[in-house]
Amino acid sequence: MIGRAIGWPPTAHSGRVACLAGAVARDLGLSPAQIREAYLAGLLHDSGKLLVSGRVRRKAGALGPREWRQMQRHPVYSARLSRLVPGVPVVVWHAVRHHHERLDGTGYPDRLAGDAVPLLARILAACDVYDALSSPRSYKAAWPADAVWTELAAGTGRHFDPEVVAALRRCVPEGGALQA
């Protein structure tokens, strides 16, 4: 009961991102330890949203500037929470903190660019957006698969790592989203 009140176990979104991140890490030839770290980072990447106002988290419409700034703090909060979990490797909380960075340096919270964005964070970024677009939310319907891939392709090189997007494409079942 208490776990549900604070948002644990991870949401279906976090579980799907974790599964995708692990699959992408495997496809990229990462070690078994790195695959586990990618999976764990996927589970933890949005945990900091628990520290964002519930009013902001549950808002059905567009966020205002102040609300958006609050929401942009969630990767920092997620990293802080991840650091509190015994045994979580440093690379996991770095990935969690930087999963909203963009290759062109326009992301947040630290405006990292290119190779300065950790590989696990680049994996999370693509998997997070893929799942957010391909899954229904309270405020939107799921996008069709072709529209999701068009959006990811449009951001490749600017937002997303091209190798990560290619690996994600290989990992996702043809024409469909993963089931929770």
Beta strands, then each sheet from edge to edge (+ up, - down):
end
